[in-house]
């Protein structure tokens, strides 16, 4: 497992706040049926705004081993009301390449269930991080940069944070 926090250069500008690695007020999870079967299915993003402000999620950038050339971005422009969930369907984006941990887990017959900065799935919420023969609460970690605007104050934010790749066993 990787536990690496990379330093990021933030754009300078009025109304722009940079945040450090602390728990995010925007919780999100990404799902795709294409991860479990050979399909053309896209992806679903579910986001929870835990603030009293209206937010617009602009993007999530997967840093992929910290190499700028291998970063993968999700452009979103998704509005989320205070204290609410929002979701959107996206075209499939390959978030699994360029990660040795993910490649090893998939080769070991594990199925990716979700990628999240917080476990939104109620069946695993609150469980201790574990690795059993039937379920891995998390196996792989990547660094992302999440970008959003507080629409009430028109303040733009960027946050470097981890996402967890949650795997389930393919065994019956």
Kinemage of the C-alpha trace (Angstrom):
@kinemage 1
@onewidth
@group {chain A} dominant
@subgroup {mainchain}
@vectorlist {calphas} color= white
{ca unk a 1} P 0.000 0.000 0.000
{ca unk a 2} L 1.141 3.509 -0.722
{ca unk a 3} L 0.909 6.300 1.837
{ca unk a 4} L 2.413 9.187 -0.055
{ca unk a 5} L 1.261 12.783 0.062
{ca unk a 6} L 2.624 14.892 -2.742
{ca unk a 7} L 3.141 18.626 -2.581
{ca unk a 8} L 1.008 20.540 -5.026
{ca unk a 9} L 1.425 24.012 -6.450
{ca unk a 10} L -1.872 25.884 -6.198
{ca unk a 11} L -2.842 28.612 -8.602
{ca unk a 12} L -2.605 32.076 -7.111
{ca unk a 13} L -5.618 34.318 -7.324
{ca unk a 14} L -8.234 36.226 -5.410
{ca unk a 15} L -10.751 34.127 -3.559
{ca unk a 16} L -8.687 30.916 -3.819
{ca unk a 17} L -8.090 28.779 -0.722
{ca unk a 18} L -5.720 25.801 -0.478
{ca unk a 19} L -6.442 23.037 2.017
{ca unk a 20} L -4.277 20.355 3.590
{ca unk a 21} L -4.844 16.632 4.188
{ca unk a 22} L -7.751 16.738 6.631
{ca unk a 23} L -11.185 15.240 6.255
{ca unk a 24} L -13.091 16.716 3.330
{ca unk a 25} L -16.521 18.345 3.555
{ca unk a 26} L -17.236 16.801 0.146
{ca unk a 27} L -17.531 13.023 0.358
{ca unk a 28} L -17.659 11.142 -2.931
{ca unk a 29} L -17.744 7.629 -4.339
{ca unk a 30} L -17.312 6.404 -7.907
{ca unk a 31} L -18.917 3.203 -9.212
{ca unk a 32} L -18.908 1.361 -12.531
{ca unk a 33} L -20.465 -1.934 -13.622
{ca unk a 34} L -17.632 -2.118 -16.167
{ca unk a 35} L -15.253 -2.944 -13.282
{ca unk a 36} L -17.034 -6.253 -12.652
{ca unk a 37} L -17.887 -7.294 -16.188
{ca unk a 38} L -16.710 -6.693 -19.716
{ca unk a 39} L -19.301 -4.012 -20.572
{ca unk a 40} L -19.495 -0.574 -22.127
{ca unk a 41} L -21.112 0.847 -18.994
{ca unk a 42} L -20.056 4.271 -17.857
{ca unk a 43} L -19.505 5.483 -14.319
{ca unk a 44} L -21.646 6.943 -11.558
{ca unk a 45} L -20.394 9.608 -9.147
{ca unk a 46} L -22.233 10.183 -5.842
{ca unk a 47} L -21.258 13.273 -3.810
{ca unk a 48} L -22.350 14.361 -0.332
{ca unk a 49} L -22.025 18.059 0.598
{ca unk a 50} L -21.557 18.177 4.367
{ca unk a 51} L -21.460 21.980 4.542
{ca unk a 52} L -24.212 24.588 4.977
{ca unk a 53} L -23.139 26.192 1.651
{ca unk a 54} L -24.065 25.474 -1.955
{ca unk a 55} L -21.049 23.938 -3.712
{ca unk a 56} L -20.040 23.258 -7.304
{ca unk a 57} L -17.626 20.345 -7.754
{ca unk a 58} L -15.435 21.208 -10.736
{ca unk a 59} L -13.067 18.266 -10.991
{ca unk a 60} L -11.272 15.322 -9.432
{ca unk a 61} L -7.726 14.787 -10.690
{ca unk a 62} L -6.130 11.369 -10.015
{ca unk a 63} L -2.386 11.950 -9.721
{ca unk a 64} L -1.440 8.343 -10.679
{ca unk a 65} L 1.913 7.657 -9.023
{ca unk a 66} L 2.582 11.383 -8.735
{ca unk a 67} L 3.568 11.640 -12.398
{ca unk a 68} L 1.947 14.660 -14.143
{ca unk a 69} L 1.974 12.850 -17.498
{ca unk a 70} L -0.112 9.976 -16.141
{ca unk a 71} L -2.686 12.073 -14.217
{ca unk a 72} L -6.326 11.337 -15.077
{ca unk a 73} L -8.977 14.044 -14.685
{ca unk a 74} L -12.729 13.995 -14.235
{ca unk a 75} L -14.331 17.281 -15.344
{ca unk a 76} L -17.686 17.568 -13.554
{ca unk a 77} L -19.339 20.988 -12.889
{ca unk a 78} L -21.804 19.333 -10.483
{ca unk a 79} L -23.862 21.514 -8.098
{ca unk a 80} L -24.572 20.090 -4.638
{ca unk a 81} L -27.050 21.688 -2.241
{ca unk a 82} L -26.126 22.144 1.461
{ca unk a 83} L -26.297 18.893 3.428
{ca unk a 84} L -27.474 16.955 0.361
{ca unk a 85} L -26.357 14.294 -2.068
{ca unk a 86} L -25.949 14.788 -5.802
{ca unk a 87} L -25.091 12.220 -8.423
{ca unk a 88} L -24.247 12.098 -12.078
{ca unk a 89} L -23.565 9.539 -14.769
{ca unk a 90} L -20.307 9.867 -16.688
{ca unk a 91} L -18.709 8.262 -19.690
{ca unk a 92} L -16.219 5.583 -18.663
{ca unk a 93} L -12.816 6.953 -17.618
{ca unk a 94} L -9.928 4.543 -17.043
{ca unk a 95} L -8.999 5.118 -13.400
{ca unk a 96} L -7.389 1.684 -13.001
{ca unk a 97} L -4.291 2.003 -15.201
{ca unk a 98} L -0.849 3.061 -13.976
{ca unk a 99} L -1.335 1.685 -10.470
{ca unk a 100} L 0.616 -1.413 -9.420
{ca unk a 101} L -1.594 -2.059 -6.382
{ca unk a 102} L -4.793 -2.016 -8.470
{ca unk a 103} L -3.220 -4.219 -11.158
{ca unk a 104} L -2.077 -6.783 -8.563
{ca unk a 105} L -5.491 -6.847 -6.856
{ca unk a 106} L -7.339 -7.356 -10.143
{ca unk a 107} L -4.856 -10.085 -11.148
{ca unk a 108} L -5.535 -11.801 -7.785
{ca unk a 109} L -9.223 -12.135 -8.796
{ca unk a 110} L -10.567 -9.228 -6.724
{ca unk a 111} L -13.365 -7.039 -8.159
{ca unk a 112} L -13.284 -3.276 -7.673
{ca unk a 113} L -16.502 -2.226 -5.912
{ca unk a 114} L -15.943 1.524 -5.516
{ca unk a 115} L -13.391 4.305 -5.354
{ca unk a 116} L -14.088 6.866 -2.637
{ca unk a 117} L -12.671 9.434 -0.273
{ca unk a 118} L -15.296 8.168 2.175
{ca unk a 119} L -17.274 4.969 2.275
{ca unk a 120} L -20.801 5.889 1.179
{ca unk a 121} L -21.821 2.238 0.853
{ca unk a 122} L -23.860 1.454 4.018
{ca unk a 123} L -22.820 -2.217 3.939
{ca unk a 124} L -19.201 -1.286 4.740
{ca unk a 125} L -19.606 2.026 6.594
{ca unk a 126} L -18.071 1.910 10.060
{ca unk a 127} L -16.223 -1.372 9.582
{ca unk a 128} L -12.616 -1.743 10.606
{ca unk a 129} L -10.192 -1.699 7.690
{ca unk a 130} L -9.539 -5.335 6.980
{ca unk a 131} L -8.439 -7.829 4.358
{ca unk a 132} L -10.289 -11.145 4.472
{ca unk a 133} L -10.860 -13.934 1.977
{ca unk a 134} L -14.216 -12.445 0.963
{ca unk a 135} L -13.847 -8.679 1.211
{ca unk a 136} L -11.181 -6.005 1.301
{ca unk a 137} L -12.439 -2.841 2.921
{ca unk a 138} L -9.597 -1.112 1.154
{ca unk a 139} L -6.552 -2.262 -0.639
{ca unk a 140} L -5.131 0.583 -2.685
{ca unk a 141} L -4.682 4.297 -2.068
{ca unk a 142} L -4.143 7.095 -4.586
{ca unk a 143} L -3.787 10.840 -4.244
{ca unk a 144} L -6.316 13.119 -5.941
{ca unk a 145} L -6.851 16.851 -6.162
{ca unk a 146} L -10.485 17.834 -5.697
{ca unk a 147} L -11.549 21.284 -6.935
{ca unk a 148} L -14.796 23.065 -6.035
{ca unk a 149} L -16.371 26.480 -5.475
{ca unk a 150} L -18.445 27.651 -2.514
{ca unk a 151} L -21.249 29.285 -4.516
{ca unk a 152} L -22.438 31.381 -1.552
{ca unk a 153} L -19.088 33.153 -1.075
{ca unk a 154} L -17.714 32.547 -4.595
{ca unk a 155} L -14.552 31.070 -3.018
{ca unk a 156} L -12.657 28.453 -4.973
{ca unk a 157} L -11.034 25.530 -3.119
{ca unk a 158} L -8.582 22.777 -4.017
{ca unk a 159} L -7.823 19.860 -1.745
{ca unk a 160} L -5.202 17.167 -2.052
{ca unk a 161} L -6.583 14.006 -0.485
{ca unk a 162} L -6.547 10.239 -0.685
{ca unk a 163} L -9.053 7.979 -2.339
{ca unk a 164} L -9.453 4.331 -1.418
{ca unk a 165} L -10.018 1.533 -3.904
{ca unk a 166} L -12.498 -0.890 -2.264
{ca unk a 167} L -12.338 -4.500 -3.518
{ca unk a 168} L -14.670 -7.494 -3.132
{ca unk a 169} L -13.851 -11.124 -3.744
{ca unk a 170} L -14.910 -12.718 -7.026
{ca unk a 171} L -15.173 -16.039 -5.181
{ca unk a 172} L -18.757 -17.354 -4.692
